[in-house]
Amino acid sequence: MYIKQADLFWDMDRDFVKEVMDVAEKESHKKGDFLFHEGSPASYFYILIKGHVKLIIGEVGQLVHTVDYPGEAFGWSSLLDRDVYSASAECQEPTTLQKIDRRDLQKILEKDPINGLIFFKRLAGTIGNRLLWSYKMMTAASQAAISPSIGTEQVEASEAVA
């Protein structure tokens, strides 16, 4: 899996993608490894090569999103002028990824404003999709919480939310 196959970089200028690939560092992690913690300095941007990474928030570790398809990007707090990550990232199985230092990537993006604009448009799309997914999850949870019971405090099958 190369960066050029990631959704954010798909069909972008070859030289631009090569520059990003040159600063990216390939890493492998074991199940249970944390890549970063909520509130820790947002220093790196990641692209999944293979594996599963669970993004969680809060002390009880509420699932926010699962990064599980090759090319999926995460850790974008590092690119949005946030000083800290807004979630924690835990490997759910052996995981391989590309890790990119935020300063290196920002220099490349600033140097090539056309590809930088395309990159940020695609990043906005990724963030928007995750926001919609979160809305659906919250709606499903709230629907399950208010579903009527049949007197036994069990939710009728037709009312249950999958």
Backbone bond lengths (Angstrom), bond angles and torsions (degrees), N, CA, C in turn:
res aa  C-N    CA-C-N  psi(-1)  N-CA   C-N-CA  omega(-1)  CA-C   N-CA-C  phi
1 M - - - 1.462 - - 1.518 108.53 -
2 Y 1.266 116.31 124.94 1.453 121.97 177.72 1.519 109.13 -113.90
3 I 1.317 115.55 159.11 1.459 120.83 179.52 1.521 110.98 -56.80
4 K 1.329 117.60 -36.57 1.456 119.86 -177.38 1.520 112.54 -61.01
5 Q 1.335 118.37 -17.92 1.457 121.95 178.33 1.533 111.97 -88.77
6 A 1.308 117.55 -11.44 1.460 121.21 179.80 1.529 109.67 -69.48
7 D 1.319 116.07 145.23 1.462 121.32 -178.75 1.525 112.30 -53.07
8 L 1.308 117.52 -39.44 1.460 120.55 -176.96 1.523 112.96 -65.74
9 F 1.306 117.48 -26.50 1.460 121.41 -174.68 1.523 113.23 -110.42
10 W 1.330 116.35 2.39 1.454 120.09 -175.27 1.527 111.52 -58.64
11 D 1.316 115.61 127.70 1.464 123.66 174.43 1.538 113.13 62.69
12 M 1.330 116.94 26.69 1.461 120.43 176.07 1.526 109.38 -89.72
13 D 1.321 116.05 169.21 1.452 122.48 179.61 1.527 110.86 -52.41
14 R 1.311 115.87 130.33 1.467 122.39 -175.55 1.537 112.34 -58.20
15 D 1.325 117.68 -43.18 1.463 120.75 -179.34 1.530 111.40 -65.37
16 F 1.324 115.31 -38.32 1.465 120.41 178.05 1.531 110.21 -61.96
17 V 1.317 116.29 -48.38 1.467 121.13 -179.40 1.526 110.44 -63.60
18 K 1.322 117.22 -39.83 1.460 120.31 178.68 1.522 110.92 -62.02
19 E 1.326 116.57 -40.76 1.467 119.71 177.70 1.522 111.32 -60.25
20 V 1.332 116.43 -42.44 1.462 120.22 178.76 1.527 110.13 -65.67
21 M 1.324 116.57 -43.40 1.466 120.58 179.19 1.524 111.38 -61.04
22 D 1.318 116.13 -34.88 1.458 120.24 -179.20 1.531 112.84 -66.58
23 V 1.327 117.51 -28.66 1.476 119.51 179.97 1.531 112.10 -95.90
24 A 1.327 117.27 -9.71 1.462 120.89 -179.65 1.525 110.33 -77.55
25 E 1.318 113.95 146.21 1.458 121.05 -179.57 1.528 108.29 -119.14
26 K 1.315 117.68 123.22 1.462 121.91 178.79 1.526 108.93 -79.82
27 E 1.335 116.10 130.34 1.463 121.56 -179.54 1.523 110.16 -132.07
28 S 1.328 114.90 150.23 1.462 121.59 173.33 1.520 108.04 -121.10
29 H 1.338 115.24 141.82 1.469 120.95 -178.63 1.523 109.98 -134.75
30 K 1.325 115.19 153.97 1.466 121.79 178.37 1.525 110.38 -89.23
31 K 1.320 114.94 161.44 1.457 120.79 173.31 1.532 108.35 -56.06
32 G 1.330 115.84 133.38 1.463 121.29 179.76 1.520 114.62 93.95
33 D 1.324 117.55 -13.98 1.465 120.10 177.61 1.529 109.94 -67.49
34 F 1.324 116.02 139.41 1.459 121.35 172.49 1.519 108.25 -99.01
35 L 1.324 115.41 132.01 1.461 121.05 177.37 1.518 110.33 -84.09
36 F 1.332 115.26 -36.66 1.452 122.06 175.20 1.516 108.56 -161.37
37 H 1.326 115.33 162.16 1.464 121.93 179.63 1.522 110.09 -116.55
38 E 1.315 114.94 148.41 1.467 121.04 174.90 1.522 108.54 -53.52
39 G 1.326 116.57 128.62 1.462 121.22 179.08 1.518 114.13 91.30
40 S 1.330 117.80 -10.07 1.471 119.30 178.07 1.533 109.53 -81.05
41 P 1.330 117.83 158.94 1.464 120.18 -177.78 1.539 111.53 -55.42
42 A 1.314 116.01 131.37 1.470 122.39 -179.34 1.526 108.89 -84.49
43 S 1.314 115.78 86.88 1.466 121.28 -173.15 1.518 114.61 -103.72
44 Y 1.349 117.71 -20.77 1.457 119.96 -173.05 1.524 112.19 -132.53
45 F 1.317 113.37 152.26 1.452 124.11 175.00 1.532 105.50 -113.90
46 Y 1.328 117.93 141.60 1.458 121.42 -173.47 1.524 111.92 -125.58
47 I 1.334 114.88 149.01 1.458 122.22 171.45 1.524 107.05 -130.80
48 L 1.320 116.27 124.40 1.457 121.74 -177.87 1.527 110.79 -72.21
49 I 1.311 115.73 133.66 1.457 121.35 172.39 1.529 108.35 -98.94
50 K 1.334 116.34 -52.20 1.462 120.54 173.47 1.519 108.84 -156.49
51 G 1.331 115.04 153.53 1.455 120.93 -179.40 1.514 111.50 117.65
52 H 1.327 115.15 -164.04 1.470 122.71 178.78 1.519 107.94 -141.26
53 V 1.325 115.48 132.21 1.466 121.37 176.93 1.512 107.78 -124.86
54 K 1.322 115.67 126.10 1.464 121.29 178.54 1.519 108.55 -94.93
55 L 1.339 116.43 125.68 1.460 121.80 174.66 1.516 107.20 -97.13
56 I 1.328 116.42 124.31 1.461 122.05 -174.58 1.519 110.71 -132.01
57 I 1.337 114.98 152.48 1.464 120.11 176.77 1.520 109.50 -127.14
58 G 1.302 114.98 156.77 1.454 121.79 175.53 1.513 113.63 78.47
59 E 1.322 113.79 167.06 1.458 120.66 -177.58 1.524 112.77 -67.01
60 V 1.321 117.21 -29.05 1.466 120.13 -179.43 1.522 111.71 -87.57
61 G 1.307 117.63 -2.95 1.448 121.84 175.28 1.516 114.78 70.33
62 Q 1.323 116.67 51.72 1.461 121.03 178.85 1.530 109.76 -72.15
63 L 1.334 116.31 127.20 1.446 122.17 -179.07 1.519 110.90 -61.79
64 V 1.323 116.40 130.69 1.454 122.49 175.70 1.529 109.21 -105.10
65 H 1.336 115.54 -44.07 1.466 120.16 -176.44 1.520 108.28 -164.65
66 T 1.317 116.16 149.86 1.457 121.09 172.72 1.518 108.53 -112.09
67 V 1.308 115.87 122.40 1.464 122.47 176.77 1.526 105.27 -89.23
68 D 1.337 116.03 113.55 1.459 116.99 -173.27 1.519 115.69 -143.37
69 Y 1.327 118.57 5.93 1.455 116.54 175.72 1.529 110.04 -120.15
70 P 1.329 115.99 140.06 1.466 119.97 -178.24 1.531 111.59 -54.74
71 G 1.315 114.82 133.81 1.457 121.14 -179.41 1.514 113.54 95.58
72 E 1.333 117.52 -9.58 1.465 120.18 -179.49 1.528 109.16 -71.34
73 A 1.330 115.72 135.67 1.458 122.34 -177.47 1.521 110.65 -101.90
74 F 1.321 115.59 147.69 1.464 121.55 175.76 1.518 108.91 -155.06
75 G 1.323 115.43 170.89 1.459 120.27 -175.07 1.516 111.49 80.39
76 W 1.345 115.52 24.88 1.453 119.43 -175.41 1.512 114.01 -73.62
77 S 1.322 118.44 -5.19 1.472 119.00 171.59 1.522 109.50 -56.08
78 S 1.325 115.86 -31.34 1.462 120.89 -178.41 1.528 112.83 -64.97
79 L 1.328 117.56 -21.22 1.467 120.57 -178.08 1.518 113.54 -103.46
80 L 1.320 116.90 -2.92 1.462 120.55 -174.51 1.517 112.47 -110.65
81 D 1.318 116.12 31.50 1.463 122.17 179.37 1.528 112.98 56.88
82 R 1.319 115.79 29.71 1.463 120.32 172.94 1.518 107.27 -96.33
83 D 1.295 116.16 136.83 1.458 119.83 -179.25 1.522 112.63 -78.11
84 V 1.335 115.99 -26.42 1.464 120.35 -175.95 1.535 110.63 -131.69
85 Y 1.322 115.21 158.22 1.465 120.36 176.05 1.524 109.78 -73.31
86 S 1.325 116.00 145.25 1.466 120.86 -179.14 1.523 111.98 -91.88
87 A 1.328 118.25 -2.79 1.460 123.17 179.17 1.526 108.32 -149.40
88 S 1.323 115.72 172.68 1.458 122.02 172.26 1.518 107.88 -104.87
89 A 1.327 117.12 152.30 1.465 121.72 179.82 1.522 108.89 -123.39
90 E 1.335 115.93 117.30 1.459 121.90 -178.65 1.526 110.20 -119.84
91 C 1.325 116.36 130.68 1.467 121.35 177.71 1.530 108.85 -72.17
92 Q 1.316 116.74 128.53 1.457 122.11 -179.10 1.525 112.50 -94.34
93 E 1.313 116.42 -8.97 1.459 124.34 177.39 1.515 106.05 -161.41
94 P 1.340 118.43 172.94 1.465 118.03 174.85 1.537 109.75 -53.06
95 T 1.322 115.57 130.63 1.466 121.38 -170.10 1.531 110.43 -133.62
96 T 1.328 114.85 138.84 1.456 121.66 174.70 1.520 107.37 -120.38
97 L 1.324 115.94 138.44 1.463 119.63 -177.34 1.513 111.05 -151.33
98 Q 1.320 114.33 167.73 1.460 122.13 170.70 1.525 106.55 -101.49
99 K 1.310 116.22 130.63 1.463 122.65 179.95 1.527 107.35 -115.37
100 I 1.334 116.03 128.26 1.465 120.36 -175.61 1.530 109.02 -126.18
101 D 1.305 115.94 125.64 1.464 121.19 177.98 1.528 108.97 -64.88
102 R 1.305 116.39 132.09 1.464 121.47 -176.28 1.521 112.81 -57.97
103 R 1.327 117.53 -39.55 1.473 120.61 -178.55 1.517 111.20 -66.03
104 D 1.337 116.52 -41.37 1.466 120.16 178.96 1.524 111.07 -63.55
105 L 1.337 116.39 -45.18 1.461 119.77 -178.59 1.527 110.83 -67.75
106 Q 1.318 117.68 -40.00 1.457 120.13 179.51 1.526 111.61 -62.35
107 K 1.334 117.52 -37.81 1.468 120.54 177.38 1.524 110.61 -61.97
108 I 1.322 116.55 -43.44 1.464 120.95 -179.99 1.525 110.38 -65.01
109 L 1.329 116.87 -43.80 1.465 121.30 -179.65 1.526 111.61 -64.21
110 E 1.320 117.39 -39.52 1.468 121.39 179.82 1.528 111.78 -71.01
111 K 1.320 116.20 -33.15 1.457 120.98 -178.32 1.535 112.04 -72.27
112 D 1.330 116.61 -26.24 1.470 121.50 -177.98 1.528 108.37 -125.99
113 P 1.340 117.63 81.53 1.466 120.32 -173.34 1.527 114.60 -62.84
114 I 1.325 118.70 -28.51 1.469 119.42 179.94 1.525 109.94 -68.06
115 N 1.329 116.95 -52.28 1.462 119.62 177.73 1.525 111.26 -69.04
116 G 1.326 116.89 -31.40 1.462 120.24 176.10 1.518 111.54 -61.95
117 L 1.335 116.66 -40.71 1.465 120.60 177.78 1.519 110.89 -64.70
118 I 1.325 116.93 -44.07 1.469 120.43 178.17 1.524 109.70 -60.69
119 F 1.331 116.24 -44.94 1.464 121.10 179.15 1.526 111.02 -57.14
120 F 1.339 117.15 -49.09 1.462 119.85 -177.32 1.528 112.26 -69.57
121 K 1.328 118.02 -30.84 1.474 119.50 174.30 1.525 109.95 -63.80
122 R 1.327 116.01 -44.25 1.471 119.61 179.19 1.526 111.12 -67.68
123 L 1.318 116.93 -36.61 1.465 120.29 176.61 1.529 110.02 -63.74
124 A 1.333 117.01 -41.80 1.469 120.87 177.31 1.530 110.00 -60.69
125 G 1.329 117.65 -39.16 1.456 120.94 176.66 1.516 112.01 -62.88
126 T 1.318 116.92 -41.30 1.468 121.76 177.90 1.531 110.26 -62.64
127 I 1.314 116.15 -45.90 1.465 120.51 179.70 1.528 109.68 -64.02
128 G 1.329 117.44 -42.31 1.459 121.62 178.42 1.523 111.90 -61.01
129 N 1.325 117.28 -42.86 1.465 120.37 178.29 1.520 111.74 -62.64
130 R 1.323 116.91 -40.07 1.469 119.61 178.38 1.523 110.94 -67.62
131 L 1.314 116.85 -36.06 1.460 120.66 177.31 1.529 109.97 -63.82
132 L 1.323 117.02 -45.15 1.468 120.09 177.15 1.523 111.40 -61.15
133 W 1.334 116.72 -41.70 1.467 120.82 177.07 1.530 110.05 -59.75
134 S 1.329 116.23 -42.40 1.476 120.48 179.30 1.526 111.02 -63.47
135 Y 1.329 116.85 -41.92 1.464 120.47 177.33 1.520 110.56 -59.74
136 K 1.331 117.08 -43.64 1.463 120.66 179.74 1.520 110.89 -63.22
137 M 1.328 116.59 -41.55 1.462 120.41 179.56 1.532 110.75 -65.02
138 M 1.335 117.11 -41.53 1.466 120.04 179.43 1.525 110.40 -66.69
139 T 1.322 116.76 -39.91 1.463 120.79 178.58 1.512 110.49 -63.99
140 A 1.329 117.32 -44.52 1.461 121.21 178.90 1.525 110.71 -61.72
141 A 1.334 116.94 -41.67 1.466 120.55 -179.85 1.524 110.94 -66.92
142 S 1.321 116.91 -40.63 1.466 118.58 -179.24 1.525 110.41 -70.99
143 Q 1.323 118.71 -34.23 1.460 121.45 176.52 1.524 110.78 -65.40
144 A 1.313 116.95 -40.64 1.459 120.85 178.84 1.523 110.36 -65.46
145 A 1.334 116.78 -35.09 1.462 120.73 -178.06 1.524 112.15 -70.34
146 I 1.350 118.53 -26.61 1.460 120.31 -176.71 1.526 112.95 -108.37
147 S 1.336 117.12 5.57 1.456 119.85 179.62 1.528 110.03 -64.41
148 P 1.338 117.09 137.81 1.465 119.96 -179.15 1.526 112.15 -69.76
149 S 1.311 115.59 149.33 1.457 119.92 177.10 1.525 108.18 -103.97
150 I 1.291 116.33 172.06 1.471 121.25 179.43 1.526 110.33 -106.72
151 G 1.318 115.75 36.96 1.443 120.90 176.65 1.509 114.03 88.80
152 T 1.296 118.62 -12.81 1.460 122.25 -179.72 1.516 111.26 -108.86
153 E 1.326 115.74 8.77 1.444 124.03 -176.48 1.527 112.14 66.06
154 Q 1.317 116.99 16.92 1.456 121.12 173.35 1.521 107.89 -100.66
155 V 1.298 116.29 140.08 1.451 121.20 179.83 1.526 108.20 -81.74
156 E 1.339 115.87 134.35 1.453 119.63 176.96 1.523 109.45 -61.29
157 A 1.312 117.05 145.51 1.467 121.97 -177.42 1.512 111.62 -57.55
158 S 1.314 118.38 -37.31 1.460 120.35 -178.47 1.518 111.69 -71.18
159 E 1.310 117.50 -19.65 1.464 121.93 -178.91 1.526 112.36 -94.87
160 A 1.343 117.18 -16.23 1.453 120.79 -175.68 1.513 110.84 -65.79
161 V 1.322 115.02 145.60 1.458 121.15 178.48 1.521 107.26 -102.50
162 A 1.298 115.92 129.62 1.480 119.91 -179.42 1.496 110.58 -75.55
